[in-house]
């Protein structure tokens, strides 16, 4: 079946992320990085929970358009699921992305120097 093919799983996940972006996180006031962090959280936590956390963040005086230490803080105050895992999940992916970005930039600079 298709579920056992990694390529199909990747395509399905990409389509779902695109759906989330278009339907929940397309506001122009969201910066690209914050939008991506909220997409990752919504992928795991659910889009309605992230939207509720954005509202909760705004009511608590945080910026609902910024993920780190803003919406992330509102999500961490939720009860029920292991919310700390969601914050760690998003932070881990962000860390890997920044490391990858650094490696690409460094290899690009080395190529230009040759």
C-alpha positions in Angstrom: 0.0 0.0 0.0 1.0 3.6 -0.4 1.4 4.2 3.3 4.6 2.1 3.3 6.2 4.2 0.6 8.3 7.1 2.1 7.9 9.2 -1.1 4.1 9.1 -0.7 4.3 9.9 3.0 6.5 12.9 2.2 4.2 14.2 -0.5 1.2 13.8 1.8 2.9 15.6 4.6 3.9 18.4 2.2 0.3 18.7 1.0 -1.0 18.9 4.5 1.5 21.6 5.5 0.5 23.5 2.4 -3.2 23.2 3.4 -2.4 24.4 6.9 -0.5 27.4 5.6 -3.2 28.4 3.2 -6.1 27.9 5.6 -4.7 28.9 9.0 -1.3 30.7 8.7 -1.5 32.9 5.6 -1.8 36.3 7.4 0.7 38.7 6.0 1.7 39.8 9.5 3.3 36.4 10.1 7.0 36.4 9.2 8.2 33.3 7.3 10.1 31.8 10.2 7.3 32.3 12.7 4.8 30.9 10.1 6.9 27.8 9.7 7.2 27.3 13.4 3.4 27.6 13.8 3.0 25.2 10.9 5.2 22.6 12.6 3.3 23.0 15.9 -0.1 22.7 14.0 1.1 19.6 12.2 1.7 17.9 15.6 -0.7 19.7 18.0 -3.5 20.6 15.5 -4.3 23.9 13.8 -7.2 24.8 16.1 -5.0 24.4 19.2 -2.3 26.7 17.7 -4.9 29.3 16.7 -6.4 29.1 20.2 -2.9 29.5 21.6 -2.4 32.6 19.4 -5.6 34.1 20.9 -4.5 33.2 24.4 -1.0 34.7 23.8 -2.7 38.0 22.6 -4.9 38.1 25.7 -1.8 37.5 27.9 0.0 40.4 26.3 2.3 38.3 24.1 2.6 38.9 20.3 0.4 36.3 18.6 2.4 36.5 15.4 5.7 35.4 17.0 6.3 31.8 17.9 9.4 31.7 20.2 8.6 32.9 23.7 5.3 34.3 22.6 2.8 31.7 21.2 5.1 29.0 22.4 4.6 30.3 26.0 0.8 30.2 25.6 0.9 26.6 24.3 3.1 25.6 27.2 0.5 26.8 29.6 -2.1 24.4 28.1 -3.2 21.4 30.0 -3.8 17.8 28.9 -1.3 16.7 26.3 2.4 16.7 26.9 2.8 20.3 25.6 6.4 20.5 26.4 7.0 17.9 23.7 5.5 20.2 21.1 7.8 23.0 22.1 10.8 20.7 22.0 9.7 19.3 18.6 9.5 22.7 17.0 12.8 23.8 18.7 14.6 20.7 17.5 13.5 21.1 13.9 14.4 24.8 14.0 17.9 23.8 15.4 18.5 21.3 12.7 17.3 23.8 10.0 19.7 26.5 11.3 22.6 23.9 11.4 21.8 22.9 7.8 21.5 26.5 6.8 24.9 27.2 8.3 26.5 24.2 6.6 25.1 25.3 3.2 26.3 28.9 3.7 29.8 27.8 4.8 30.1 25.4 1.8 28.9 28.2 -0.5 31.5 30.6 0.9 34.3 28.0 0.5 33.2 27.4 -3.1 33.4 31.1 -3.9 36.9 31.4 -2.4 38.3 28.8 -4.7 
